[in-house]
């Protein structure tokens, strides 16, 4: 049996399956037959295709990056460096997509037959085939054509997160929760890594083509002297907390009415602490945490008509890290929810989460997706594919997706940071976000397909 057949059709190894045409539900126990039959009925099975090209790319190792490495590479941007960066993307993106395709192929067939997961698989396969056929990039014109491919793919893949989350919820009875959470975390980390690579190259190309770009002289004329592509060299935690707080307060007022009493957001500690970071990542994490805190506080009926207690934010700077603690008096997290806080597939109100996710056609993980409809979009990331959720849904308070905290932890851990939640039921919550201050830590990602890595 060839390697391609071994992975493309793993169910063939089961003695109860004689051909690809046999219904996948026949390979399951009677207790799972009904659920599997339904899954197979509502989806067209993914078009598994033996691919020697995929086998070849899966054998390649991903080459991790760090914020510092990206900064040093892009700080002095020449034509040669821009083309080197393009060719790094050209090889790295299909490598990382290939690993995730192989991970999907090793899932049970009835799981991958889920319409949402099958859709993600087809999107990834299409992107893989598109990227692997890009020839070596030798000129600026070649790079411009490649950037168009990158931008189109970023736009197409804006549906991946809600599709993955819906698929994981729908197949939760067919896999162990630990397995689905591991799969989801791996897919999200890899997705973040690919978007970082692609968006950084697009941003560097914009920089190179800008009229104010001078590679070797007059850096004082550069209006983006503190940025290198998507990396902001002097992220200030205080400013981001205040900006996210203002955005969230606008959202809450729009949902509850302008007369609602909102808690103040008090920021203390090392207010001048700065560090290199991708600002959209930090805004998403802090935006989710502040949103949860404000909403928890105002939904406590004991504060009706009275000024609620403030959200306390403490910023601590050390030689290696910046730590942000966000504290509220919103009553804490119930014991029903707390054990499943970081899971994509466990916890209460799963049916409601599925209904809410179905209302979210696109999700990128940006601060703009917390905004209200019609909010000013002039500061939206030009590389977000124009698909910010603000133009699609307001994410009002009743639209609880159940993936905000797990996604925030994935973002935090991606650059070697951490996110922890401590809850005192009946009082409030402390959230601790730790960020690597020096930007010298490699991204955290699963570099190989899990089965190949064994």
C-alpha positions in Angstrom: 0.0 0.0 0.0 1.4 3.4 -1.0 1.9 6.2 1.5 -0.8 8.2 -0.4 -3.3 5.4 0.0 -2.4 4.9 3.6 -3.3 8.5 4.5 -5.9 9.4 1.9 -8.2 6.5 2.8 -7.4 5.3 6.3 -10.8 3.6 6.7 -9.7 1.0 4.1 -7.6 -0.6 6.8 -10.8 -1.6 8.6 -11.9 -5.2 7.9 -15.5 -4.1 7.8 -14.9 -1.7 4.8 -14.4 -3.3 1.4 -14.4 -0.2 -0.9 -14.5 3.5 -1.0 -18.2 3.4 -1.9 -19.4 1.7 1.2 -21.2 4.0 3.6 -18.9 5.2 6.4 -21.6 4.6 9.0 -21.3 0.8 8.4 -17.9 1.0 10.1 -19.4 2.2 13.3 -21.0 0.6 16.3 -24.8 0.5 16.4 -24.9 3.2 19.0 -23.2 5.7 16.7 -24.9 4.5 13.5 -27.8 7.0 13.6 -25.6 10.0 14.1 -23.1 8.9 11.4 -25.9 8.2 9.0 -27.2 11.8 9.5 -23.7 13.2 9.0 -23.2 11.3 5.8 -26.6 12.3 4.5 -26.1 16.0 5.0 -22.7 16.2 3.4 -21.1 15.3 0.2 -18.0 13.3 1.2 -14.7 15.3 0.6 -13.0 14.6 -2.6 -10.1 12.6 -1.3 -7.5 12.4 -4.0 -4.1 10.5 -3.8 -1.4 13.1 -4.2 2.3 12.5 -4.4 2.8 16.2 -4.2 1.1 16.3 -0.8 3.4 13.5 0.4 6.4 15.5 -0.8 5.4 18.7 0.9 4.4 17.0 4.2 8.0 15.7 4.5 9.2 19.3 4.7 9.8 21.0 8.0 8.2 24.4 8.7 10.8 27.1 9.5 9.6 29.0 12.6 9.9 32.8 12.8 10.1 35.3 15.7 9.1 38.9 15.9 12.7 39.9 16.3 13.7 38.0 13.1 10.9 39.5 11.1 11.9 43.0 12.4 15.5 42.6 11.5 14.7 41.3 8.1 12.2 44.0 7.2 13.9 47.0 8.8 16.2 47.6 5.8 14.0 46.7 2.9 15.6 46.4 -0.5 14.4 44.8 -3.7 16.6 41.7 -3.0 15.2 41.3 0.5 11.6 41.7 -0.7 12.1 39.0 -3.2 13.7 36.7 -0.6 10.7 37.3 1.6 8.4 36.4 -1.2 10.2 33.1 -1.9 10.1 32.3 1.8 6.3 32.7 1.7 6.2 30.7 -1.6 7.7 27.7 0.1 6.5 28.1 3.7 2.8 28.5 3.0 2.2 25.2 1.1 4.4 23.4 3.6 2.2 24.5 6.6 -1.0 23.9 4.7 0.2 20.4 3.7 0.7 19.5 7.3 -2.8 20.5 8.2 -4.3 18.7 5.2 -2.6 15.5 6.4 -4.0 16.0 9.9 -7.5 16.4 8.5 -7.0 13.2 6.4 -6.2 11.2 9.5 -9.5 12.0 11.2 -12.2 9.4 11.1 -14.0 9.5 7.8 -17.4 10.2 9.3 -15.9 13.2 11.1 -14.4 14.7 7.9 -17.7 14.1 6.1 -19.2 16.8 8.3 -20.1 19.6 5.8 -18.2 22.3 7.7 -15.0 20.3 8.1 -15.3 19.1 4.5 -15.6 22.7 3.4 -12.4 23.7 5.3 -10.6 20.7 3.8 -11.6 21.8 0.2 -10.5 25.3 0.9 -7.1 24.2 2.2 -6.7 21.8 -0.7 -7.4 24.5 -3.2 -5.0 26.9 -1.5 -2.3 24.2 -1.4 -2.6 23.5 -5.1 -2.6 27.2 -5.9 0.5 27.9 -3.7 2.6 25.0 -4.7 2.4 25.9 -8.4 3.8 29.4 -7.9 7.2 29.5 -9.7 10.3 31.1 -8.2 9.8 34.9 -7.7 12.6 36.7 -9.5 11.2 40.2 -10.3 9.0 42.8 -8.7 6.3 42.0 -11.3 6.4 38.4 -10.2 6.0 39.6 -6.6 3.0 41.7 -7.5 1.3 38.7 -9.1 2.1 36.6 -6.0 0.6 39.3 -3.7 -2.6 39.2 -5.6 -2.8 35.4 -5.0 -2.0 36.0 -1.3 -4.8 38.6 -0.9 -7.4 36.5 -2.7 -6.6 33.5 -0.5 -6.8 35.6 2.7 -10.2 36.8 1.7 -11.5 33.3 0.8 -10.3 31.9 4.1 -12.2 34.3 6.3 -14.9 31.6 6.8 -12.5 29.1 8.3 -12.8 29.8 12.0 -16.6 29.7 12.3 -16.7 26.6 10.0 -14.1 24.8 12.1 -15.9 25.8 15.3 -19.3 24.6 14.0 -17.8 21.4 12.7 -16.1 20.6 16.0 -19.4 21.1 17.9 -21.3 18.9 15.5 -18.9 16.0 15.6 -18.4 16.1 19.4 -20.1 12.7 19.8 -17.8 11.1 17.3 -14.4 12.0 18.9 -13.1 12.5 22.4 -13.3 16.1 23.5 -9.5 16.1 24.2 -8.9 15.1 20.6 -11.2 17.7 19.1 -9.7 20.5 21.2 -6.2 19.4 20.2 -7.2 19.4 16.6 -8.8 22.8 16.9 -5.8 24.4 18.7 -3.5 23.0 16.1 -5.6 24.3 13.2 -5.9 27.7 14.8 -2.1 28.1 15.6 -1.3 27.1 12.0 -3.8 29.5 10.6 -2.4 32.3 12.6 1.1 31.5 11.5 0.1 31.5 7.8 -1.7 34.8 8.1 1.3 36.3 9.9 3.6 35.3 7.1 1.2 36.4 4.3 0.1 39.7 5.9 3.7 40.6 6.8 4.9 40.1 3.2 1.9 42.1 1.9 2.7 44.9 4.3 6.4 44.9 3.4 5.4 45.1 -0.3 3.2 48.1 0.5 6.1 49.7 2.4 8.5 49.1 -0.5 6.1 50.6 -3.0 5.3 53.7 -0.9 6.6 57.1 -2.0 8.1 57.8 1.4 10.2 54.6 1.4 13.9 55.3 1.5 15.9 52.1 2.1 19.3 53.7 2.8 18.7 57.3 3.8 16.3 59.9 5.4 14.6 57.5 7.8 13.1 60.5 9.6 10.8 61.0 6.6 9.2 57.6 7.1 5.8 58.1 8.8 5.8 54.4 9.9 9.3 54.5 11.5 7.9 52.5 14.5 6.4 49.7 12.3 8.0 47.0 10.3 5.3 45.5 8.1 2.6 44.3 10.6 4.9 44.6 13.6 4.5 47.6 15.8 7.8 48.1 17.6 6.4 50.1 20.5 3.1 48.6 21.5 1.9 50.5 24.6 -0.3 48.3 26.8 -2.0 51.3 28.4 -3.0 52.8 25.0 -4.3 49.4 23.7 -6.3 48.8 26.9 -7.9 52.3 26.6 -8.7 51.8 22.9 -10.2 48.4 23.4 -12.2 49.7 26.4 -13.7 52.6 24.4 -14.6 50.2 21.5 -16.3 47.8 24.0 -18.2 50.5 25.8 -19.6 51.7 22.5 -20.8 48.2 21.8 -22.4 47.8 25.2 -24.2 51.1 25.0 -25.6 50.2 21.5 -26.9 46.9 22.9 -28.2 48.1 26.3 -29.1 51.7 25.6 -27.2 54.9 26.2 -28.4 55.2 29.8 -26.7 52.0 31.0 -24.3 52.6 33.8 -20.9 51.3 32.6 -17.9 50.5 34.9 -14.9 52.8 34.6 -11.7 51.2 33.3 -8.8 52.2 35.6 -5.3 51.5 34.4 -2.3 51.5 36.8 1.2 50.3 37.0 4.0 50.7 34.4 2.0 52.9 32.0 5.0 53.5 29.7 5.9 49.9 29.1 6.3 49.2 25.4 7.2 46.0 23.4 7.2 44.7 19.8 4.1 42.9 18.9 1.5 42.4 16.1 -1.0 45.0 17.4 -4.1 43.2 16.0 -3.3 40.1 18.0 -3.1 42.1 21.2 -6.2 44.1 20.5 -8.2 40.9 20.0 -7.1 39.3 23.3 -7.6 42.4 25.4 -10.8 43.3 23.6 -12.3 39.9 24.5 -11.2 40.1 28.1 -12.5 43.6 28.6 -15.8 42.7 26.9 -16.3 39.8 29.2 -15.6 41.9 32.3 -17.8 44.8 31.4 -20.6 42.5 30.4 -20.4 40.5 33.6 -20.5 43.6 35.7 -23.5 45.3 34.1 -25.5 42.1 34.0 -25.5 41.8 37.8 -28.9 43.2 38.7 -27.6 44.5 42.1 -26.0 47.4 40.2 -29.2 48.6 38.5 -29.3 52.3 38.7 -26.0 52.6 40.5 -22.5 53.1 39.3 -20.9 49.6 39.1 -17.4 48.9 40.5 -14.6 49.7 38.0 -12.6 47.3 35.9 -9.0 47.4 37.3 -6.1 46.9 34.9 -2.6 46.6 36.3 0.4 46.6 33.9 3.7 45.1 35.2 6.9 45.3 33.3 9.9 43.0 34.0 13.1 42.4 32.1 11.6 39.6 30.1 7.8 40.1 30.1 4.9 42.5 30.3 2.1 41.2 32.4 -1.4 42.7 32.2 -4.0 41.8 34.9 -7.6 42.7 34.2 -9.8 42.4 37.3 -13.6 42.8 37.6 -16.3 42.4 40.2 -18.8 40.7 37.9 -19.6 37.8 40.1 -17.1 35.3 38.8 -17.5 32.3 36.5 -20.0 29.7 37.5 -18.8 26.2 38.4 -20.9 24.9 35.5 -18.7 26.7 33.0 -15.3 27.0 34.7 -14.1 23.4 33.9 -14.8 23.9 30.2 -13.4 27.5 29.9 -10.7 26.6 27.4 -12.6 24.0 25.4 -14.0 24.4 21.9 -16.3 21.3 22.2 -17.4 21.0 25.9 -19.5 23.0 28.2 -23.1 24.1 28.7 -25.4 25.8 26.1 -23.8 23.9 23.1 -26.9 24.2 21.0 -27.1 27.9 21.5 -23.4 28.3 20.6 -24.1 26.4 17.4 -27.0 28.7 16.5 -24.9 31.8 17.2 -21.9 30.5 15.2 -24.3 29.9 12.3 -25.0 33.7 12.3 -21.3 34.5 11.9 -20.3 33.8 8.3 -16.8 35.2 8.7 -14.4 35.7 11.6 -10.8 36.7 11.5 -9.9 37.5 15.1 -9.5 41.3 15.0 -10.6 44.1 17.2 -12.9 45.4 14.4 -15.0 42.3 14.8 -16.1 43.5 18.2 -17.4 46.8 16.8 -21.0 47.8 16.1 -22.5 47.9 12.6 -21.7 51.1 10.7 -18.8 51.9 12.9 -16.0 53.8 11.3 -14.0 51.3 9.3 -11.2 53.6 8.0 -8.7 52.1 10.4 -9.5 48.5 9.5 -6.5 46.4 8.4 -6.3 46.7 4.6 -5.2 43.0 4.5 -8.2 41.7 6.5 -9.9 40.8 3.2 -12.5 43.5 3.8 -14.5 41.0 5.8 -14.6 42.5 9.3 -17.5 41.2 11.2 -18.7 44.8 11.8 -20.2 44.7 8.3 -22.0 41.4 8.9 -23.1 41.2 12.5 -22.8 43.3 15.6 -22.0 40.5 17.9 -24.5 41.8 20.5 -24.4 40.5 24.1 -26.7 37.5 23.3 -24.4 36.4 20.5 -22.1 34.2 22.6 -19.9 32.1 20.4 -18.1 30.2 23.2 -14.7 30.5 21.4 -13.5 34.0 22.5 -11.4 32.8 25.4 -10.0 29.7 23.8 -9.0 31.7 20.7 -7.5 34.4 22.9 -5.3 31.9 24.6 -4.1 30.5 21.2 -3.2 34.0 20.2 -1.4 34.7 23.5 0.6 31.4 23.4 1.5 31.9 19.7 4.3 34.3 20.6 5.4 32.4 23.7 3.0 34.2 26.1 0.2 32.9 28.3 -3.3 33.6 29.4 -4.7 32.5 32.7 -8.1 33.1 34.3 -8.7 33.0 38.1 -12.3 33.1 39.2 -13.9 33.6 42.6 -17.5 32.7 42.2 -19.7 35.3 43.7 -17.1 38.1 43.5 -15.2 38.4 40.2 -12.4 37.3 37.8 -8.7 38.1 37.4 -7.3 37.5 33.9 -3.5 37.4 33.6 -2.0 38.0 30.2 1.8 37.6 29.9 3.6 38.8 26.9 7.2 38.2 25.9 8.7 41.7 26.0 11.8 41.1 23.8 10.1 39.5 20.8 12.9 36.9 20.6 10.8 33.8 21.1 9.9 31.7 18.1 6.2 31.2 17.2 4.6 28.2 18.8 3.1 25.9 16.2 2.8 22.3 15.4 5.4 22.0 12.6 4.5 18.6 11.4 1.3 16.6 10.8 0.6 14.8 14.1 0.6 11.3 12.6 3.9 12.0 10.7 5.5 13.3 13.8 4.9 10.1 15.8 
